[in-house]
Amino acid sequence: MPGSTAAPLPDAVAVRRCGSQELAPADLAGLLDLFGACWPEGGFTADDVAHAMGGVHWIAEADGVIVGHASVVPRILEADGVPLATGYVEAVATLPAWRWRGIARHLMTLAGLYVAELFELGALSTGDPAVYAGLGWERWRGPTWVRTADGPVRTEEEDDGVMILRTRRTPAIALTGSLSCDWRPGDSW
């Protein structure tokens, strides 16, 4: 897997890994501050926060301030109807003053190693695919769908932003096939 060695961090930054259930109230407050700074004017909703919970977090801190974050939550994606246990990456963020120092790359490398260890597939949705391509993530080129109680619903607006990470457990899949996720409040992808 490209980028399997985490890039070095600035000396002032330490990274810790924890489960969502281990996040203290101060951690949650720090994450909300980070998300607010990275997505001003309400760009990161309560649904987005909820989507980032229920899995594993990598938190970068400097002088007691959270300066970066990435989480992986378990989901089931279906590639051409085949269900795959997926580590879905959520809430990748770096405090604006700390960007371009390798923090997000470091966190994504750790998240990718975790996905490769435990899941059949990694996935994420992004508006900036180039950030992840260098770490082994591939752009999904086929149609995307969301599975609802009423049947599948096409999500054309997501077609260009979904990326996957193959693991040693990933079956043969075509990047041009159909990919679907389960419905959830807010953005399904």
Residue frames as qw, qx, qy, qz and C-alpha x, y, z in Angstrom:
[[0.000, 0.890, 0.455, 0.000, 0.00, 0.00, 0.00],
 [0.379, 0.534, -0.058, 0.753, 1.52, 3.38, -0.96],
 [0.198, -0.629, 0.195, -0.726, 2.21, 5.62, 1.99],
 [0.804, -0.363, -0.469, -0.054, 2.24, 2.71, 4.45],
 [0.557, -0.183, -0.386, 0.712, 4.82, 4.49, 6.59],
 [0.114, -0.922, -0.361, 0.085, 3.40, 7.47, 8.42],
 [0.394, 0.670, -0.087, 0.623, 5.10, 10.74, 7.54],
 [0.434, -0.185, -0.501, 0.725, 6.96, 12.41, 10.41],
 [0.158, -0.879, -0.432, -0.128, 5.06, 15.03, 12.34],
 [0.094, 0.747, -0.254, 0.608, 6.21, 18.41, 13.60],
 [0.359, 0.112, -0.753, 0.540, 7.87, 18.01, 17.02],
 [0.265, -0.101, 0.387, -0.877, 5.06, 19.85, 18.78],
 [0.736, -0.002, -0.207, -0.645, 2.39, 17.42, 17.54],
 [0.203, -0.152, 0.948, -0.191, 1.43, 14.14, 19.22],
 [0.609, -0.033, -0.490, -0.623, -1.13, 11.66, 17.88],
 [0.325, -0.090, 0.852, -0.400, -3.31, 9.38, 19.92],
 [0.417, -0.113, -0.748, -0.503, -5.77, 6.71, 18.87],
 [0.252, 0.062, 0.733, -0.629, -9.01, 6.08, 20.74],
 [0.005, -0.433, -0.865, -0.255, -12.46, 4.66, 20.25],
 [0.197, -0.560, -0.262, -0.761, -15.49, 6.94, 20.17],
 [0.678, -0.614, -0.391, -0.100, -16.57, 5.62, 23.57],
 [0.690, -0.276, -0.226, 0.630, -13.23, 6.81, 25.01],
 [0.204, 0.516, 0.101, 0.826, -13.66, 10.44, 23.94],
 [0.245, -0.430, -0.552, 0.671, -13.89, 12.69, 26.99],
 [0.138, 0.887, 0.416, -0.142, -16.18, 15.75, 27.02],
 [0.165, -0.784, 0.262, 0.537, -13.07, 17.93, 26.50],
 [0.362, -0.081, 0.757, 0.538, -12.17, 15.84, 23.43],
 [0.264, 0.642, 0.700, 0.166, -15.64, 16.32, 21.97],
 [0.008, -0.932, -0.149, 0.329, -15.46, 20.06, 22.62],
 [0.281, -0.580, 0.499, 0.580, -12.03, 20.22, 20.97],
 [0.362, 0.194, 0.799, 0.439, -13.29, 18.29, 17.96],
 [0.191, 0.828, 0.526, -0.021, -16.25, 20.62, 17.58],
 [0.124, -0.858, 0.143, 0.477, -13.84, 23.58, 17.70],
 [0.348, -0.277, 0.698, 0.561, -11.68, 21.93, 15.03],
 [0.318, 0.462, 0.775, 0.291, -14.65, 21.15, 12.77],
 [0.077, 0.911, 0.332, -0.233, -15.99, 24.68, 13.21],
 [0.185, -0.738, 0.347, 0.549, -12.64, 26.16, 12.18],
 [0.307, -0.132, 0.795, 0.507, -12.31, 23.82, 9.18],
 [0.026, 0.480, 0.752, 0.452, -15.91, 24.15, 7.99],
 [0.024, 0.200, 0.319, -0.926, -17.05, 27.67, 8.96],
 [0.457, 0.090, -0.127, -0.875, -20.61, 28.85, 8.60],
 [0.760, 0.012, 0.445, -0.474, -22.12, 25.50, 9.58],
 [0.572, 0.475, -0.576, -0.339, -20.46, 23.45, 6.85],
 [0.331, 0.104, -0.922, 0.172, -19.98, 20.56, 9.27],
 [0.593, -0.403, -0.178, -0.674, -23.38, 19.60, 10.63],
 [0.602, -0.359, 0.572, -0.426, -24.54, 17.62, 13.65],
 [0.959, 0.222, 0.082, -0.158, -25.16, 14.73, 11.23],
 [0.595, 0.632, -0.444, 0.222, -21.54, 14.98, 10.07],
 [0.203, -0.564, 0.664, -0.448, -20.36, 14.78, 13.69],
 [0.833, -0.100, 0.401, -0.367, -22.60, 11.74, 14.26],
 [0.881, 0.440, -0.167, -0.045, -21.17, 10.06, 11.13],
 [0.336, 0.654, -0.595, 0.326, -17.65, 10.41, 12.55],
 [0.457, -0.428, 0.619, -0.474, -18.61, 8.53, 15.73],
 [0.937, 0.006, 0.174, -0.302, -18.89, 4.82, 16.39],
 [0.887, 0.357, -0.189, 0.223, -15.41, 3.81, 15.35],
 [0.733, -0.321, -0.034, 0.599, -11.76, 4.70, 15.89],
 [0.129, 0.990, 0.024, 0.050, -10.27, 8.21, 15.96],
 [0.696, 0.027, -0.071, 0.714, -6.77, 9.51, 15.38],
 [0.135, -0.973, -0.184, -0.020, -6.36, 12.86, 17.11],
 [0.604, 0.283, -0.145, 0.731, -3.37, 15.14, 16.59],
 [0.358, -0.900, -0.242, 0.058, -2.70, 17.61, 19.39],
 [0.505, 0.359, -0.211, 0.756, -0.27, 20.44, 20.02],
 [0.041, 0.164, -0.421, 0.891, -0.09, 22.16, 23.40],
 [0.199, 0.294, 0.777, -0.519, -3.42, 20.62, 24.45],
 [0.493, 0.489, 0.012, -0.720, -5.25, 21.81, 21.31],
 [0.715, 0.251, 0.643, 0.114, -6.67, 19.38, 18.78],
 [0.084, 0.630, -0.363, -0.681, -5.05, 20.34, 15.46],
 [0.402, 0.267, -0.713, -0.509, -6.03, 17.31, 13.36],
 [0.629, 0.010, 0.645, -0.433, -8.46, 14.42, 13.21],
 [0.509, 0.171, -0.674, -0.507, -9.53, 11.41, 11.16],
 [0.600, -0.121, 0.667, -0.426, -11.88, 8.59, 12.07],
 [0.322, 0.101, -0.851, -0.402, -12.85, 5.23, 10.62],
 [0.614, 0.000, 0.472, -0.633, -16.34, 3.86, 11.18],
 [0.266, 0.025, 0.942, 0.202, -17.64, 0.46, 10.10],
 [0.586, 0.399, 0.049, -0.704, -20.16, 0.37, 7.25],
 [0.626, 0.160, 0.740, 0.190, -21.36, -2.10, 4.64],
 [0.327, 0.571, -0.309, -0.687, -20.84, -0.97, 1.05],
 [0.793, 0.246, 0.557, -0.006, -21.98, -3.08, -1.86],
 [0.042, 0.529, -0.572, -0.625, -19.89, -3.31, -5.02],
 [0.474, 0.121, -0.676, -0.551, -22.12, -4.65, -7.81],
 [0.798, -0.313, -0.235, -0.458, -24.37, -6.14, -5.13],
 [0.768, -0.025, -0.545, 0.337, -21.57, -7.82, -3.16],
 [0.450, -0.878, -0.032, -0.157, -21.60, -6.64, 0.49],
 [0.651, 0.326, -0.387, 0.566, -18.18, -5.59, 1.79],
 [0.557, -0.718, -0.261, 0.325, -17.20, -4.83, 5.37],
 [0.423, 0.668, 0.046, 0.611, -15.90, -1.31, 4.91],
 [0.440, -0.499, -0.258, 0.700, -13.83, 1.03, 7.04],
 [0.231, 0.812, 0.359, 0.397, -15.33, 4.38, 6.11],
 [0.447, -0.074, -0.201, 0.869, -13.14, 7.43, 6.72],
 [0.108, -0.869, -0.443, -0.194, -14.89, 10.46, 8.21],
 [0.288, -0.956, -0.060, 0.014, -14.06, 13.97, 9.42],
 [0.737, 0.029, 0.025, 0.674, -10.51, 14.35, 8.15],
 [0.008, -0.969, -0.130, -0.212, -9.55, 17.82, 9.28],
 [0.630, -0.062, -0.206, 0.746, -6.50, 19.93, 10.08],
 [0.146, -0.846, -0.260, 0.442, -6.72, 23.26, 11.86],
 [0.522, 0.834, 0.084, 0.157, -6.05, 25.92, 9.20],
 [0.104, -0.910, 0.400, -0.042, -2.94, 27.29, 10.96],
 [0.581, -0.419, 0.695, 0.064, -1.46, 23.76, 11.00],
 [0.850, 0.474, 0.203, -0.104, -2.10, 22.76, 7.40],
 [0.652, 0.691, -0.286, 0.124, 0.66, 21.67, 4.99],
 [0.192, -0.685, 0.661, -0.237, 2.79, 20.15, 7.76],
 [0.388, 0.201, -0.895, -0.092, 1.96, 16.49, 7.04],
 [0.372, -0.080, 0.677, -0.630, -0.62, 16.06, 9.79],
 [0.790, 0.252, 0.103, -0.550, -3.51, 14.89, 7.57],
 [0.652, 0.437, -0.606, -0.124, -1.19, 12.61, 5.60],
 [0.060, 0.297, -0.862, 0.406, 0.07, 11.08, 8.84],
 [0.540, 0.054, 0.550, -0.635, -3.46, 10.54, 10.17],
 [0.797, 0.369, -0.128, -0.461, -4.67, 9.09, 6.86],
 [0.450, 0.421, -0.787, 0.030, -1.71, 6.71, 6.73],
 [0.165, -0.131, 0.842, -0.497, -2.61, 5.42, 10.20],
 [0.672, 0.240, 0.305, -0.630, -6.29, 5.17, 9.22],
 [0.697, 0.449, -0.444, -0.340, -5.34, 3.31, 6.02],
 [0.232, 0.322, -0.897, 0.197, -3.23, 0.79, 7.93],
 [0.395, 0.036, 0.693, -0.601, -6.14, 0.20, 10.31],
 [0.740, 0.367, -0.006, -0.563, -8.55, -0.30, 7.39],
 [0.558, 0.455, -0.676, -0.157, -6.11, -2.70, 5.70],
 [0.000, 0.245, -0.900, 0.362, -5.83, -4.73, 8.89],
 [0.312, 0.169, 0.763, -0.541, -9.54, -5.13, 9.68],
 [0.564, 0.523, 0.261, -0.583, -11.75, -4.50, 6.64],
 [0.693, 0.323, 0.579, 0.284, -12.44, -5.81, 3.16],
 [0.349, 0.632, 0.307, 0.620, -12.48, -2.28, 1.78],
 [0.213, -0.451, -0.262, 0.826, -11.82, 1.31, 2.73],
 [0.198, 0.661, 0.527, 0.497, -13.97, 4.16, 1.43],
 [0.169, -0.517, -0.267, 0.795, -14.44, 7.89, 1.77],
 [0.323, 0.803, 0.434, 0.249, -16.09, 10.81, 0.05],
 [0.417, -0.500, 0.031, 0.758, -14.06, 13.90, -0.80],
 [0.388, 0.899, 0.140, -0.145, -14.06, 17.03, -2.86],
 [0.102, 0.849, -0.509, -0.101, -10.26, 16.78, -3.24],
 [0.999, 0.042, 0.013, -0.019, -9.30, 13.29, -4.51],
 [0.567, 0.630, -0.405, 0.341, -5.66, 14.23, -5.16],
 [0.334, -0.665, 0.502, -0.441, -5.05, 14.41, -1.40],
 [0.812, -0.222, 0.478, -0.250, -5.84, 10.70, -1.01],
 [0.859, 0.481, -0.156, -0.078, -4.59, 9.29, -4.33],
 [0.319, 0.671, -0.613, 0.269, -0.97, 9.42, -3.19],
 [0.394, -0.367, 0.722, -0.434, -1.87, 7.18, -0.25],
 [0.066, -0.024, 0.986, 0.152, -3.25, 4.38, -2.41],
 [0.420, 0.480, 0.571, -0.517, -6.89, 5.47, -2.57],
 [0.180, 0.123, 0.726, 0.652, -8.59, 4.99, -5.94],
 [0.375, 0.193, 0.044, -0.906, -11.38, 7.06, -7.41],
 [0.458, 0.325, 0.820, -0.107, -14.59, 5.11, -7.93],
 [0.056, 0.194, -0.462, -0.864, -15.61, 5.65, -11.56],
 [0.145, -0.351, -0.869, -0.317, -18.93, 3.82, -11.62],
 [0.369, -0.578, -0.250, -0.684, -22.38, 4.96, -10.50],
 [0.092, 0.058, -0.754, 0.648, -23.07, 5.43, -6.80],
 [0.511, -0.469, -0.538, -0.479, -26.30, 4.63, -5.00],
 [0.222, -0.272, 0.644, -0.680, -27.79, 4.76, -1.53],
 [0.340, -0.246, -0.899, -0.126, -29.82, 1.81, -0.25],
 [0.349, -0.180, 0.270, -0.879, -33.11, 2.96, 1.28],
 [0.436, 0.152, 0.796, -0.393, -36.19, 1.19, 2.65],
 [0.634, 0.595, 0.209, -0.448, -37.88, 2.02, -0.67],
 [0.865, 0.371, 0.208, 0.264, -35.05, 0.63, -2.78],
 [0.601, -0.157, 0.141, 0.771, -31.86, 2.04, -4.28],
 [0.169, 0.958, 0.177, -0.152, -31.62, 5.76, -5.02],
 [0.700, 0.435, 0.037, 0.565, -29.04, 7.11, -7.44],
 [0.375, -0.838, -0.038, 0.396, -26.52, 9.60, -5.99],
 [0.671, 0.602, 0.128, 0.413, -25.05, 11.14, -9.14],
 [0.047, -0.949, 0.165, -0.264, -23.71, 14.14, -7.21],
 [0.655, -0.619, 0.432, 0.030, -21.34, 11.75, -5.37],
 [0.933, 0.335, 0.077, 0.110, -20.00, 9.95, -8.44],
 [0.534, 0.691, -0.272, 0.403, -16.80, 11.99, -8.70],
 [0.170, -0.736, 0.435, -0.491, -15.94, 12.09, -5.00],
 [0.903, -0.339, 0.203, -0.171, -16.07, 8.53, -3.72],
 [0.336, 0.624, -0.703, 0.061, -12.72, 6.79, -3.28],
 [0.957, -0.259, -0.052, -0.123, -11.84, 3.28, -2.17],
 [0.061, -0.673, 0.732, -0.084, -8.83, 1.63, -0.62],
 [0.884, 0.074, -0.433, -0.159, -8.28, -2.01, -1.50],
 [0.484, -0.596, 0.603, -0.214, -7.02, -4.35, 1.21],
 [0.043, 0.286, -0.946, -0.150, -5.73, -7.92, 1.03],
 [0.316, 0.285, 0.855, -0.296, -9.34, -8.99, 1.71],
 [0.434, 0.515, -0.018, -0.740, -10.86, -7.00, -1.16],
 [0.709, 0.270, 0.642, 0.115, -12.41, -9.30, -3.76],
 [0.298, 0.096, 0.518, 0.796, -12.00, -8.56, -7.45],
 [0.188, 0.783, 0.481, -0.346, -14.10, -5.45, -8.09],
 [0.432, 0.439, 0.359, 0.702, -14.33, -3.13, -11.07],
 [0.151, -0.331, -0.232, 0.902, -14.02, 0.59, -10.34],
 [0.234, -0.012, -0.403, -0.885, -16.62, 1.14, -13.06],
 [0.289, -0.378, -0.875, -0.091, -19.30, -1.01, -11.39],
 [0.398, -0.715, -0.228, -0.527, -22.09, 0.15, -9.10],
 [0.356, 0.040, -0.665, 0.656, -21.28, 1.08, -5.52],
 [0.432, -0.658, -0.333, -0.519, -23.92, 1.57, -2.84],
 [0.137, 0.161, -0.669, 0.712, -24.00, 2.57, 0.80],
 [0.204, -0.562, -0.782, 0.173, -26.67, 2.35, 3.46],
 [0.080, -0.770, -0.229, -0.590, -28.93, 5.36, 4.02],
 [0.455, -0.396, -0.488, 0.631, -28.25, 7.60, 7.00],
 [0.000, 0.938, 0.302, -0.171, -29.39, 11.08, 8.00],
 [0.128, -0.814, 0.315, 0.471, -27.50, 13.92, 6.33],
 [0.439, 0.608, -0.578, -0.322, -25.02, 12.94, 3.64],
 [0.983, -0.058, 0.111, -0.131, -25.23, 9.22, 3.00],
 [0.817, 0.344, -0.175, 0.428, -21.76, 9.25, 1.49]]
